[in-house]
Amino acid sequence: VQRILGTNNGQFLANQILHSINPNTFFNGLLTDINNQSPTADRTIDRRIVFKWAQKGKMKNPHHVFYDEEREDEFKDQTPSKPNEENMFQPFLSKKILLELLISMDFLQHDPSYSGDDEKAEGGGVKTIEEAPTKGNSKTDPEVMKLKNWLSGKINHNAIEILEKAGITKEKFANMDKLAFMKIGLKIGHAVQASKLKLELA
């Protein structure tokens, strides 16, 4: 791992994995896994840990991770829409509660720029924490724009946006290595490509 990625730092590698996750795919897969009613289901998540997550996070009511007939409207568009009799005391999540749970644990972050038709759609209006844009005013920095214009057509557009949001100028770009590119959010392939491009600035 260290030879390929340049690091064996577990937190850094975890951040890279989070950055590569599509929020909607992650959300729907987790909901399906937790709400699976089969007694022989091959689960990714141990359902016993879901309530512990809810207690550890900042949820208003951790007990909402369990099915409640008083909240049956939350589940009506889901399949299954309620747990089997034998699973009544196991966590069973509505989309609304799963979203609240993931945000409370900082797995996902609300995206205020989201302008979809349905803010309540699963995964709608959220991004993985690593995918969330960094704050700053780099778009008005002429030095950052010089790098952006220079890279146009030479590297993936998403990679250019990440460099722009991180406030990377031509001078900074020329002094970065593959690991530094990955730390600001570039995927491995784009980091390698950027490392080669920077040689043109030498």
NUBANU-248877 format. One line per 8 residues: number of its first residue (from 1); for each residue x, y negated, z of C-alpha. Coordinates in pm, 1 decimal, always signed. Layout:
BEGIN
NUM = X:Y:Z | ... .
//
This chain:
BEGIN
1 = +0.0:+0.0:+0.0 | +275.2:-244.2:+95.0 | +463.8:-175.6:-229.6 | +156.5:-245.3:-446.4 | -3.1:-534.7:-255.5 | +300.9:-682.9:-86.3 | +150.5:-639.8:+261.5 | +15.8:-380.3:+503.7 .
9 = -170.9:-640.8:+711.3 | -506.6:-480.7:+792.4 | -699.1:-806.9:+836.3 | -570.5:-943.4:+507.5 | -665.3:-623.5:+322.9 | -1009.7:-628.1:+485.8 | -1057.7:-986.4:+367.1 | -962.9:-885.8:+14.3 .
17 = -1221.9:-606.8:+19.6 | -1488.2:-846.6:+149.9 | -1402.1:-1092.7:-124.3 | -1463.0:-826.7:-389.7 | -1807.2:-728.5:-257.4 | -2119.2:-839.4:-442.6 | -2354.3:-967.9:-166.4 | -2672.2:-826.2:-324.7 .
25 = -2517.9:-481.6:-380.7 | -2382.3:-479.9:-25.6 | -2716.5:-593.6:+119.8 | -2934.6:-343.1:-65.3 | -2694.8:-54.5:-5.3 | -2686.3:-124.9:+367.1 | -3065.0:-154.4:+391.0 | -3111.9:+176.0:+206.4 .
33 = -2851.6:+351.1:+422.3 | -2996.4:+236.6:+756.2 | -3361.1:+296.1:+659.9 | -3302.5:+637.4:+501.7 | -3553.1:+875.9:+666.2 | -3399.6:+1204.6:+556.9 | -3282.7:+1420.1:+851.7 | -2987.7:+1537.5:+640.7 .
41 = -2888.2:+1194.8:+503.5 | -2515.9:+1143.6:+445.2 | -2494.1:+803.1:+610.1 | -2226.7:+537.0:+579.0 | -2354.4:+360.6:+892.6 | -2426.1:+533.3:+1223.3 | -2770.1:+397.8:+1313.6 | -2678.4:+395.7:+1683.3 .
49 = -2437.4:+110.6:+1620.0 | -2698.0:-119.3:+1460.7 | -2852.8:-218.9:+1794.8 | -2504.0:-281.2:+1935.0 | -2439.0:-512.4:+1639.3 | -2761.7:-698.0:+1715.9 | -2665.2:-739.8:+2082.1 | -2314.7:-853.2:+1995.1 .
57 = -2431.7:-1104.1:+1733.8 | -2641.7:-1415.3:+1783.1 | -2982.5:-1272.2:+1696.2 | -3284.9:-1430.2:+1862.5 | -3427.6:-1088.2:+1946.9 | -3195.5:-784.7:+1907.3 | -3495.1:-550.4:+1945.3 | -3621.1:-663.5:+1604.4 .
65 = -3386.3:-406.3:+1449.8 | -3657.5:-154.1:+1542.6 | -3987.6:-117.7:+1357.5 | -4280.3:-302.8:+1510.1 | -4636.7:-279.5:+1375.5 | -4691.1:-643.0:+1474.8 | -4433.6:-734.4:+1209.2 | -4555.8:-489.2:+945.6 .
73 = -4586.4:-767.7:+685.7 | -4205.9:-791.1:+686.3 | -4184.4:-433.0:+559.5 | -4476.1:-413.7:+315.5 | -4263.2:-456.9:+0.0 | -4000.3:-203.8:+108.4 | -3973.5:+166.9:+34.4 | -4014.9:+326.2:+281.8 .
81 = -4227.4:+62.5:+453.7 | -4216.4:+228.5:+795.2 | -4012.0:+500.9:+966.3 | -4122.2:+861.3:+1000.2 | -4263.6:+968.5:+1335.3 | -3934.9:+1135.6:+1433.5 | -3741.5:+816.0:+1354.5 | -3964.7:+571.0:+1539.3 .
89 = -3695.3:+503.5:+1799.2 | -3417.6:+457.1:+1544.1 | -3329.8:+119.5:+1388.3 | -3545.9:+36.8:+1087.5 | -3478.6:-300.7:+931.2 | -3682.1:-544.5:+728.9 | -3491.8:-749.1:+472.8 | -3545.8:-1057.7:+686.3 .
97 = -3393.1:-898.0:+997.3 | -3100.9:-741.9:+811.0 | -3018.9:-1083.5:+668.5 | -3038.6:-1240.2:+1015.6 | -2819.0:-962.1:+1156.1 | -2548.0:-997.4:+891.9 | -2537.9:-1376.4:+922.3 | -2526.9:-1355.3:+1303.6 .
105 = -2222.4:-1127.3:+1279.6 | -2048.6:-1345.5:+1018.5 | -2063.0:-1071.5:+753.7 | -2255.5:-1312.4:+534.2 | -2277.7:-1688.0:+522.4 | -2572.5:-1897.5:+415.1 | -2508.7:-2071.9:+84.8 | -2675.1:-2416.7:+98.1 .
113 = -2613.5:-2464.2:-274.4 | -2834.3:-2163.4:-357.9 | -3119.8:-2272.7:-584.1 | -3290.5:-1944.0:-667.4 | -3666.4:-1919.0:-704.3 | -3702.9:-1710.4:-390.5 | -3489.6:-1806.4:-91.6 | -3628.0:-1502.7:+92.9 .
121 = -3508.8:-1251.0:-162.8 | -3270.2:-991.7:-26.7 | -2921.8:-1134.5:-21.6 | -3053.9:-1459.0:-174.7 | -2886.3:-1777.7:-57.1 | -2593.6:-1598.3:+103.8 | -2237.3:-1515.0:+14.6 | -1980.2:-1291.2:+176.2 .
129 = -1765.4:-1501.6:+407.7 | -1460.9:-1457.0:+187.0 | -1661.0:-1560.9:-117.3 | -1788.6:-1881.3:+38.7 | -1623.6:-2189.7:-111.9 | -1369.4:-2383.8:+89.2 | -1449.1:-2738.3:+188.4 | -1263.7:-3026.7:+35.3 .
137 = -1267.7:-3285.9:-234.1 | -1021.9:-3121.0:-470.5 | -1238.8:-3198.5:-775.9 | -1146.2:-3565.3:-743.7 | -772.4:-3491.4:-705.5 | -610.6:-3566.9:-1042.4 | -315.5:-3337.4:-963.7 | -552.9:-3045.5:-905.7 .
145 = -734.1:-3127.3:-1228.7 | -403.4:-3123.2:-1417.9 | -347.9:-2762.2:-1311.4 | -707.0:-2672.6:-1394.0 | -674.9:-2814.9:-1744.7 | -338.0:-2646.3:-1797.1 | -474.2:-2305.0:-1692.2 | -787.8:-2333.0:-1906.1 .
153 = -792.2:-2042.1:-2150.6 | -488.5:-1879.3:-1989.2 | -655.6:-1711.3:-1691.3 | -1002.6:-1605.0:-1577.5 | -1242.4:-1896.0:-1511.5 | -1327.3:-1765.8:-1162.0 | -958.6:-1763.3:-1073.0 | -928.2:-2126.5:-1186.8 .
161 = -1226.8:-2220.9:-966.9 | -1064.3:-2055.2:-662.9 | -739.2:-2243.7:-725.9 | -934.1:-2567.7:-764.5 | -1132.8:-2516.8:-443.6 | -808.9:-2439.2:-257.5 | -663.9:-2771.0:-378.5 | -372.1:-2612.6:-564.4 .
169 = -167.4:-2854.7:-773.8 | +87.6:-2769.7:-1042.0 | +368.1:-2819.8:-791.2 | +207.7:-2585.8:-536.0 | +121.5:-2333.5:-807.1 | +483.9:-2317.7:-921.0 | +597.8:-2227.9:-568.0 | +339.7:-1957.7:-493.4 .
177 = +394.9:-1582.5:-515.3 | +149.3:-1296.8:-568.8 | +70.8:-1263.8:-198.8 | +4.8:-1638.1:-166.4 | -237.7:-1623.8:-460.6 | -421.5:-1332.3:-301.6 | -443.8:-1510.7:+34.1 | -646.5:-1793.7:-119.7 .
185 = -887.3:-1540.9:-273.7 | -752.4:-1433.6:-613.2 | -808.5:-1069.2:-698.6 | -499.7:-854.2:-747.1 | -504.1:-865.5:-1126.6 | -549.6:-1243.4:-1134.9 | -275.2:-1288.3:-872.8 | -32.9:-1092.2:-1090.4 .
193 = -134.7:-1296.5:-1393.3 | -91.2:-1623.1:-1203.9 | +253.8:-1511.1:-1087.5 | +357.0:-1468.4:-1449.7 | +202.9:-1799.9:-1559.6 | +387.7:-1995.9:-1293.5 | +714.3:-1905.5:-1464.6 | +609.1:-2133.4:-1748.4 .
201 = +622.3:-2425.7:-1504.4 | +979.3:-2351.5:-1393.5 .
//
